[in-house]
Each structure stands twice: as structure tokens, then as C-alpha cells.
Amino acid sequence: MLPLVSKKLIVPFKVFEKRYQWFIRAWALTIGFLMLIEPWPTTDGASFLKPGKIKMPKILLVEDNEMNREMLWRRLERKGHSVISAHDGEQGLFLAGSEEPDLILMDISLPLMNGWEVTRLLKSNERTRQIPIIALTAHALVTDRSTAMDAGCDDYDTKPIDFARLEKKIDSLLTVKK
């Protein structure tokens, strides 16, 4: 048996057999994908195990404040999401089109192009209009919520972020998208 080494995990691995153990393969700082056991039926009725991939939901985080961006990035990754980030509106618009995220967390007060403008452009584009967007803002007035919805946001959350509340909104929108 050869040891299969991952970032913090060593698991025995039989090389020339069709049986694998559960293991996580880490890619640099994030978990790239999770290897899992799937039944693999054979002609003789026995079942072998084969590795498979689980797609982690990809979230685009558009936030100009580095401290907020890093905190949300870490917490989202711990919850099993793949996270990409942008530090301004133009970069967020570009990444939304090129990376095709499953959900976008959009700060409203962004440099170069604010969150309202980016959201309107994303919702007017055929390729990106189906991506759910949650507006994140320190503006907590009732009119700010209606402005977010008018711009095309699917939900709205205020700063400071209550992560448990935000997580419920994320899960709800990702479930609806499936």
C-alpha cells in the first residue's frame, strides 16, 4: 500500500485494485474537489467503488473592503463553497461573465462601478441574468432594500453581516436555482 498524501491527511491507498478510501484532495488553500465513494456495478453482480466529483457551489464575492472580503471568503469556504472575489464593480462584472458563478454576493458601494450598475448590467445580459444576486450594504433603509430589488437583486442583507442569516439566504437561493 502506498500512502496518499493530502494537505493534512494521509490515507492508505491500494494501487492496483478498484477500491478507494474516502479522502479529500486539497488544492493549495482551497479544497478543489471531494473524492467520494460511488457504487460501480459489475457484470458479476458485485459492486466496486469508483471515485467521483461533487461540484461545490461557486460564489462570486464582490467586495472592496479587504477585511470584509477575507472574512466572508474564509467563512464561505468553511461551509463548502468555492469562492472567487472581485475588489471593484468592473472586475465583478468581468468575473461574473467569465467564471459563471452559482451566486453573487454584491457590495453596493464599490469603486469604478457601483453594485447597482453591475447588477443591472448582469440582469440585462442573457448569459448572466439567471445568476442569483444578494446585495450586501451598510445602507439599512427600507428604500435601499427596494432599490436593490428594483436593480435586479434576488435578496438583500445589511452590514455588519450576520453570517447565519446570510447563509440561510444563500442556501435558499442555491436550492431555488437547482
C-alpha positions in Angstrom: 0.0 0.0 0.0 1.2 3.5 -0.8 0.2 6.4 1.4 -1.9 9.1 -0.4 -0.8 12.4 1.0 -3.1 15.4 1.1 -2.7 18.7 2.9 -3.4 17.3 6.4 -4.5 13.8 5.7 -2.7 10.5 4.9 -4.9 7.7 3.8 -3.9 4.1 2.7 -4.5 3.6 -1.0 -4.4 0.3 -2.9 -2.8 1.0 -6.2 -3.9 -1.9 -8.5 -7.4 -2.5 -7.1 -10.7 -0.8 -7.8 -11.3 0.1 -4.2 -10.6 3.5 -2.8 -10.9 5.0 0.6 -12.7 8.3 1.4 -10.3 11.1 1.1 -10.1 14.8 0.4 -7.7 16.2 -2.1 -6.6 19.7 -1.2 -5.6 22.2 -3.8 -3.3 25.0 -2.4 -5.5 27.0 0.0 -8.9 25.7 -1.0 -10.5 22.3 -1.4 -10.6 21.6 -5.1 -12.9 18.7 -5.1 -14.1 15.9 -2.8 -13.5 12.3 -3.8 -16.3 10.1 -2.8 -17.4 6.5 -2.9 -19.9 5.7 -5.6 -21.2 2.2 -6.3 -19.9 0.9 -9.6 -21.9 -2.2 -10.7 -20.1 -5.0 -12.5 -21.4 -7.8 -14.7 -21.0 -10.5 -11.9 -23.3 -8.6 -9.5 -20.5 -7.4 -7.3 -20.0 -3.7 -6.9 -16.7 -1.9 -7.0 -16.1 1.6 -5.8 -15.1 4.4 -8.1 -14.1 8.0 -7.4 -16.5 10.8 -8.3 -16.7 14.5 -8.1 -19.0 16.7 -6.2 -19.5 20.2 -7.6 -19.1 22.8 -4.9 -21.3 25.8 -5.4 -19.2 28.7 -6.8 -19.8 32.1 -5.2 -18.5 35.4 -6.6 -17.9 37.8 -3.8 -17.7 41.4 -5.0 -16.4 43.5 -2.0 -14.0 46.4 -2.0 -13.2 46.2 1.8 -10.3 43.8 2.1 -11.2 42.8 5.7 -14.8 42.1 4.9 -13.8 40.2 1.8 -11.3 38.0 3.6 -13.7 37.2 6.5 -16.5 36.2 4.1 -14.2 34.3 1.9 -12.9 32.1 4.8 -16.4 31.5 6.2 -17.9 30.6 2.9 -15.1 28.2 2.1 -15.5 26.5 5.5 -19.2 26.0 4.6 -18.1 24.1 1.4 -18.4 26.9 -1.2 -15.8 27.6 -3.9 -15.2 31.4 -3.7 -13.8 33.8 -6.3 -13.6 37.5 -5.4 -13.5 40.9 -7.1 -12.5 44.2 -5.4 -14.4 46.6 -7.7 -17.5 46.6 -9.9 -15.7 46.3 -13.2 -13.8 43.2 -12.1 -17.0 41.8 -10.6 -18.8 42.2 -14.0 -15.9 40.5 -15.8 -15.7 37.6 -13.4 -19.5 37.1 -13.5 -19.3 36.6 -17.2 -16.2 34.5 -17.4 -16.4 32.3 -14.2 -20.2 31.7 -14.4 -20.8 31.6 -10.6 -23.8 29.9 -9.0 -24.5 33.0 -6.8 -23.1 36.5 -6.4 -22.7 38.5 -3.2 -22.6 42.1 -4.3 -21.4 45.0 -2.2 -23.2 48.2 -3.3 -20.6 50.9 -2.6 -17.9 49.8 -5.0 -15.2 51.8 -6.8 -15.3 52.3 -10.6 -18.9 50.9 -11.0 -21.3 50.6 -8.1 -23.2 47.4 -7.2 -26.5 48.8 -8.6 -24.9 49.3 -12.0 -23.2 46.0 -12.1 -26.4 44.2 -11.1 -28.5 46.0 -13.8 -25.9 45.0 -16.4 -25.8 41.4 -15.2 -29.6 41.1 -15.2 -29.8 42.6 -18.7 -27.3 40.1 -20.1 -28.8 36.8 -21.3 -25.8 34.7 -20.1 -25.8 36.1 -16.5 -29.4 37.0 -15.8 -30.2 33.7 -14.1 -27.4 34.1 -11.5 -28.9 35.0 -8.1 -27.5 38.1 -6.5 -27.6 39.1 -2.9 -26.9 42.8 -2.2 -24.6 43.5 0.8 -24.7 47.0 2.1 -24.3 49.2 5.2 -27.4 51.1 4.0 -30.3 49.8 6.0 -33.2 52.0 5.0 -36.4 50.5 3.6 -35.8 52.4 0.4 -32.4 50.8 0.0 -34.0 47.3 0.0 -36.5 48.4 -2.7 -33.7 49.9 -4.7 -31.8 46.6 -4.6 -34.9 44.7 -5.7 -35.5 47.2 -8.5 -31.9 46.8 -9.7 -32.5 43.1 -10.0 -31.1 41.7 -6.8 -32.8 38.5 -5.6 -32.2 39.3 -1.9 -30.6 41.9 0.4 -28.5 41.8 3.5 -27.1 44.5 5.7 -23.7 45.0 7.2 -22.4 44.1 9.6 -23.0 40.6 8.2 -24.9 38.1 10.4 -23.4 35.1 8.8 -26.1 32.6 9.9 -28.8 34.8 8.3 -26.7 35.3 5.1 -26.1 31.5 5.0 -29.8 30.8 5.0 -30.3 33.2 2.2 -27.5 31.7 0.2 -28.9 28.1 0.7 -32.4 29.2 -0.2 -31.3 30.8 -3.5 -29.0 27.9 -4.4 -31.8 25.5 -3.7 -34.2 27.5 -5.9 -31.6 27.7 -8.7 -31.3 23.8 -8.8 
